[in-house]
Amino acid sequence: MSKLPQRTNYSKYWNLNSEIVFLNHGSYGACPTEVLNYQSDLRIEIEKDPVHFFDITSKELWAKSIEVLANFINADKEGMTFVSNATSGVNTVLRSLSFNPGDEILVPDHSYQACWNSVDYVTKRSGAKTVVAPIPIPIEKPKDVVSAILNHVTPKTKLALIDTVTSPTGIRLPFEEIVSELQSRNVDVLLDAAHGPGIVPLDFETLKPAYATGNAHKWLCTPKGAAFLYIREDKRAQIKPLTISHGYSVEGNRDEKVRLEFDWTGTQDITPLLCIPKSIEYVGKLVHGSWSKIMEHNTKLSIEARNILLDAIQTPKLCPDSMIVGLSAVVLPESDVKIESVLKADPLHTLLYEKYKIQVPVFGWPHHNIRYLRTASFLYNSMEEYRYLAEVLKKEI
């Protein structure tokens, strides 16, 4: 086991460390060399004349990025804005809305902790209530998730935070049905699509969530710090950026105000956002059939990877194969390891990295009192890498 497994031939397009078995595309993505070079060129262009770039050049590139990403997820571009990450998008919506004492915000118990924290912060300040919907695990069928969430809706439910693909457990929720059912009950949905574009097909013109936010720097492979916030037409006047800046005092109609207020909130590195069209085009051309085939490939690889790991550690499946896309998690056998904050490294994670050079997330999820190991699957990953991990797990747990 001293020799590390090889990645696929696609790995030549990335700068990944050859001395690491990288099975964690899901946390921060991985940006291809070609896209990084494009970003570097943009940064050089900025420094030639920063004023001209931000005042003139960037506006055309920004508009192109908005349009390309909107087309990719079939969203009305007038409601598309950019943020640095999906957590910022969630905060933007929550901090813009008003809640009264007794109002309820619904979150499943698989929600990303940072976004869950944002809900708790807002409900505590307003006197509203965070209602947690436990999703039974293992999940037998997608309908069980829908029922678990709808069973916690009351006349006081004002908003629901719903994932496309859960972060801690890597489960593709039946979010289309959940959004439809909730909004038919007059409950607005804030769709957390942090794991959205590039891992699962999105169609916002059909889905029509009140709000949605997602990262481009994960599965679309842009440089770090590229994400979107989508605001449905009837909700746009209510939502303001976290940073109030020049556009707030400039007159304009509803859609003009979205551009005026969100597009410029201060000086920052906007090159990750401007790389979105390049990344979508470049990565999409690596596979015949483009992004639909990439998602299909990653899903198949992720299911096979999960089966290999489950054979090794002999714990039950969290969900059916139909609820797996590019992420998958397995339950680790019970142990005497204390489940603590997700910010504290699990000893198995440290062991896998330091002794075996495997980069894969391992964490205790206190809401389930379970420790999970979650793999991600992208074009550059090979089955040999997952077999290597499985052999290590059989030895170490």
C-alpha positions in Angstrom: 0.0 0.0 0.0 3.0 2.3 -0.2 2.4 3.2 -3.8 -0.4 5.7 -4.4 -3.1 4.9 -7.0 -3.1 6.8 -10.3 -5.8 9.3 -11.3 -7.5 9.2 -14.7 -6.0 10.8 -17.8 -8.2 13.8 -17.2 -6.0 14.8 -14.3 -3.5 16.3 -16.7 -5.8 19.3 -17.0 -5.6 20.0 -13.2 -2.7 21.0 -10.9 -3.5 18.5 -8.2 -0.7 17.3 -6.1 0.4 13.9 -7.4 1.5 12.9 -3.9 -2.1 13.2 -2.6 -5.2 11.0 -3.2 -7.6 13.8 -3.6 -11.2 12.6 -3.0 -12.7 15.9 -1.8 -13.7 17.8 -4.9 -16.9 18.7 -3.0 -15.4 21.0 -0.4 -13.8 23.6 -2.6 -13.7 22.2 -6.1 -10.6 22.1 -8.1 -9.8 24.6 -10.9 -8.2 23.4 -14.2 -4.8 24.9 -15.2 -6.3 26.5 -18.3 -8.9 28.4 -16.2 -6.3 29.5 -13.7 -4.1 30.9 -16.5 -7.1 32.8 -17.8 -7.7 34.2 -14.3 -4.0 35.2 -14.1 -4.4 37.1 -17.4 -7.4 39.0 -16.1 -5.5 40.0 -13.0 -2.6 41.3 -15.1 -5.1 43.2 -17.2 -6.6 44.8 -14.0 -3.3 46.1 -12.9 -2.5 47.7 -16.2 -5.3 50.2 -15.5 -7.5 49.3 -12.5 -9.8 52.3 -13.0 -10.5 51.5 -16.7 -10.9 47.8 -15.9 -13.4 48.2 -13.1 -15.3 51.1 -14.8 -15.4 49.7 -18.3 -13.9 46.3 -19.1 -15.4 44.4 -16.1 -19.0 45.5 -16.8 -19.0 43.7 -20.2 -17.4 40.6 -18.7 -19.7 40.7 -15.7 -22.8 40.8 -17.9 -21.5 37.9 -19.9 -20.9 35.8 -16.8 -24.4 36.6 -15.5 -25.9 35.5 -18.9 -23.8 32.4 -19.3 -24.5 31.1 -15.8 -28.2 32.1 -16.0 -28.5 30.0 -19.2 -26.7 27.1 -17.6 -29.3 26.9 -14.8 -32.2 28.2 -17.0 -32.8 31.2 -14.8 -34.0 34.7 -15.5 -30.8 36.7 -15.8 -32.5 39.8 -14.4 -32.8 38.0 -11.0 -29.2 36.7 -11.1 -26.6 38.3 -8.8 -23.1 37.3 -7.7 -21.9 36.6 -4.2 -18.6 35.1 -2.9 -20.1 31.8 -1.7 -23.5 30.2 -1.1 -23.3 30.9 2.6 -23.2 34.6 1.8 -26.2 34.1 -0.5 -28.2 32.5 2.4 -27.2 35.4 4.7 -28.1 38.0 2.1 -31.7 36.6 1.9 -32.1 36.0 5.7 -30.8 39.4 6.6 -33.0 41.2 4.1 -36.3 39.6 5.2 -38.3 40.6 8.3 -39.5 38.0 10.8 -41.9 38.5 13.7 -42.1 36.6 17.0 -43.7 33.3 16.4 -42.7 33.0 12.7 -41.0 29.8 11.8 -38.1 29.0 9.5 -37.8 25.3 8.6 -34.5 23.5 8.1 -33.9 19.7 7.6 -31.4 18.2 10.0 -29.0 17.5 7.1 -28.6 21.3 6.4 -25.1 22.8 6.1 -24.1 24.0 9.5 -23.0 27.5 8.4 -26.4 28.2 6.8 -28.2 26.6 9.7 -26.3 29.0 12.0 -27.5 31.9 9.9 -31.1 30.8 10.4 -30.6 30.5 14.1 -29.0 33.9 14.3 -31.9 35.6 12.5 -34.6 33.7 14.5 -33.0 34.6 17.8 -32.8 38.2 16.9 -36.4 38.4 15.8 -38.1 36.1 18.2 -38.9 33.7 15.4 -38.3 30.0 15.7 -36.0 27.6 13.9 -38.0 24.4 13.3 -35.8 21.4 12.5 -37.2 18.6 10.4 -35.5 15.3 11.1 -35.1 13.1 8.0 -35.1 9.4 9.0 -32.0 7.6 8.1 -31.4 5.4 6.3 -33.8 6.8 3.7 -35.8 4.1 1.9 -37.2 6.3 -0.8 -37.3 10.0 -1.8 -40.9 10.4 -0.8 -39.8 9.8 2.8 -37.8 13.0 2.7 -40.7 15.0 1.3 -43.1 13.7 4.0 -40.6 14.4 6.8 -40.3 18.0 5.7 -44.0 18.7 5.0 -44.9 17.2 8.4 -43.2 20.1 10.0 -45.0 22.8 8.1 -47.4 24.9 10.1 -49.4 28.1 9.4 -46.5 30.0 11.0 -43.9 28.6 8.6 -42.6 31.6 6.5 -39.5 30.2 4.9 -37.7 26.8 4.4 -34.0 26.3 3.7 -33.8 23.3 1.4 -30.7 21.7 -0.1 -30.2 20.3 -3.6 -27.5 18.0 -2.3 -26.8 17.8 1.4 -23.3 18.7 2.5 -22.8 16.4 5.5 -24.5 13.3 4.0 -24.0 13.8 0.3 -27.7 13.0 -0.5 -29.5 14.4 -3.5 -32.8 15.5 -2.1 -36.0 15.4 -4.2 -35.8 19.2 -4.1 -38.0 19.8 -7.1 -41.0 18.1 -5.4 -40.1 19.7 -2.0 -40.0 23.2 -3.5 -43.3 22.7 -5.3 -45.1 21.3 -2.3 -43.8 24.0 0.1 -44.5 26.9 -2.2 -48.0 25.5 -2.9 -48.5 25.9 0.9 -47.4 29.6 0.8 -44.0 28.7 2.2 -41.2 30.5 0.4 -38.1 28.3 -0.3 -34.5 29.4 -0.1 -32.8 26.7 -2.1 -29.3 26.0 -0.9 -27.6 24.9 -4.2 -24.1 25.1 -2.8 -23.8 21.7 -4.4 -25.9 22.6 -7.4 -24.5 23.8 -10.8 -22.5 21.0 -12.4 -23.5 18.2 -10.0 -27.3 18.1 -10.6 -29.4 19.6 -13.5 -31.1 22.9 -12.5 -34.0 24.6 -14.1 -35.1 27.6 -12.2 -37.7 28.7 -14.8 -39.6 25.5 -14.1 -38.7 25.2 -10.4 -39.4 28.9 -9.5 -37.9 29.0 -6.0 -38.3 32.3 -4.2 -34.6 32.4 -3.7 -31.6 30.2 -4.6 -27.9 30.4 -4.1 -25.1 28.2 -5.3 -21.4 27.9 -5.8 -19.6 27.9 -9.2 -16.2 27.1 -7.6 -17.3 23.6 -6.6 -18.6 21.5 -9.5 -18.2 24.1 -12.3 -14.5 24.3 -11.3 -14.1 28.1 -11.3 -11.5 29.8 -9.1 -12.5 30.1 -5.5 -14.9 32.8 -4.5 -17.6 32.5 -7.3 -21.2 32.0 -6.4 -24.7 33.3 -7.4 -27.8 34.4 -5.7 -31.0 34.1 -7.7 -34.1 36.2 -6.7 -37.5 35.5 -8.2 -39.2 38.4 -9.9 -41.8 39.1 -7.2 -39.1 39.0 -4.4 -36.5 41.3 -5.9 -37.5 44.6 -4.3 -37.1 43.0 -0.8 -33.6 41.7 -1.1 -30.5 43.9 -0.5 -26.8 43.0 -0.6 -25.1 42.5 2.7 -22.9 45.5 1.9 -24.9 48.6 1.2 -23.0 50.8 -1.3 -23.3 53.4 -4.0 -26.2 51.8 -5.9 -28.6 52.1 -3.0 -29.1 55.9 -3.6 -29.3 55.7 -7.4 -32.8 55.7 -8.9 -34.0 52.8 -11.0 -36.8 50.3 -11.6 -36.8 47.0 -9.7 -34.5 45.1 -12.0 -32.2 48.0 -12.5 -31.8 48.3 -8.7 -30.7 44.6 -8.6 -27.8 45.5 -10.9 -27.1 48.8 -9.2 -27.0 47.5 -5.7 -25.5 44.0 -6.2 -23.0 44.5 -9.0 -20.7 46.9 -7.2 -20.4 46.8 -3.4 -16.7 47.7 -3.2 -13.3 46.8 -4.4 -12.7 43.1 -4.5 -11.1 40.4 -6.7 -13.9 39.7 -9.2 -11.8 37.5 -11.4 -13.3 34.2 -10.1 -16.7 35.5 -11.2 -15.4 36.6 -14.6 -14.0 33.1 -15.1 -17.4 31.4 -15.0 -18.0 31.4 -18.8 -14.4 30.1 -19.4 -14.8 27.3 -16.9 -18.2 26.2 -18.1 -17.0 26.1 -21.7 -13.6 24.6 -21.0 -14.6 21.8 -18.7 -17.7 21.1 -20.8 -15.5 20.4 -23.8 -13.4 17.8 -22.0 -16.2 15.2 -22.4 -18.3 14.4 -25.5 -21.8 15.3 -24.5 -20.6 18.2 -22.3 -22.1 18.7 -18.8 -24.9 16.2 -18.9 -22.4 13.5 -19.6 -20.0 14.9 -17.0 -22.7 14.7 -14.3 -23.7 11.2 -15.5 -20.0 10.1 -15.3 -19.5 11.5 -11.8 -22.8 10.0 -10.5 -21.9 6.6 -11.7 -18.4 6.8 -10.2 -19.8 8.1 -6.9 -22.2 5.1 -6.6 -19.5 2.6 -7.4 -17.2 4.3 -4.9 -19.8 4.1 -2.2 -20.4 0.4 -2.9 -16.6 -0.3 -2.6 -16.5 1.5 0.8 -19.6 -0.1 2.1 -18.2 -3.6 1.3 -15.1 -2.6 3.3 -16.7 -1.2 6.4 -20.0 -3.1 6.4 -22.4 -0.2 7.4 -25.8 0.3 5.8 -26.5 2.6 2.9 -27.8 6.0 3.9 -30.1 6.2 0.8 -30.9 4.5 -2.5 -28.5 4.8 -5.4 -31.1 7.1 -7.1 -30.3 9.8 -4.4 -26.6 9.8 -5.1 -24.9 12.2 -7.6 -21.3 13.4 -7.4 -21.1 13.1 -3.6 -21.7 10.1 -1.3 -21.2 9.5 2.4 -20.9 6.4 4.4 -21.6 5.9 8.1 -18.5 4.9 10.0 -18.7 2.1 12.5 -19.4 3.1 16.1 -16.3 4.0 18.1 -15.2 5.8 21.2 -14.3 8.9 19.2 -16.1 11.9 20.6 -18.4 13.8 18.2 -17.5 17.4 18.4 -17.7 20.6 16.3 -17.4 20.2 12.6 -14.6 22.7 12.9 -12.4 20.2 14.8 -10.6 17.7 12.8 -11.6 14.1 13.2 -8.7 11.8 14.2 -9.4 9.5 11.3 -9.2 12.4 8.9 -5.8 13.3 10.2 -4.6 9.7 10.1 -5.8 9.2 6.5 -4.0 12.4 5.4 -0.8 12.2 7.4 -0.2 8.4 7.1 -1.8 7.5 3.8 -1.9 10.8 1.9 -5.7 10.6 1.4 -7.6 13.9 1.4 -11.2 13.0 2.3 -13.6 14.6 4.8 -14.4 12.7 8.0 -16.5 14.4 10.6 -18.9 13.8 13.4 -22.4 15.1 12.8 -23.8 16.0 16.2 -27.4 16.3 15.0 -27.3 12.6 14.1 -24.7 11.5 16.6 -23.0 9.8 13.7 -19.5 10.0 12.1 -19.5 10.2 8.3 -16.9 9.8 5.7 -17.8 11.6 2.5 -16.2 11.1 -0.9 -16.6 13.2 -4.0 -16.2 12.0 -7.6 -14.9 14.1 -10.5 -13.4 13.4 -13.9 -9.9 13.0 -12.6 -10.8 10.4 -10.0 -10.2 6.7 -10.6 -11.7 3.6 -9.1 -8.3 2.6 -7.9 -8.3 5.6 -5.5 -11.5 4.4 -3.8 -10.2 0.9 -3.6 -7.1 2.2 -1.9 -9.2 4.1 0.6 -11.3 1.0 1.2 -8.2 -1.1 2.0 -6.9 1.6 4.4 -10.3 1.7 6.2 -10.3 -2.1 6.6 -7.0 -1.8 8.3 -7.6 1.3 10.4 -11.2 1.1 11.7 
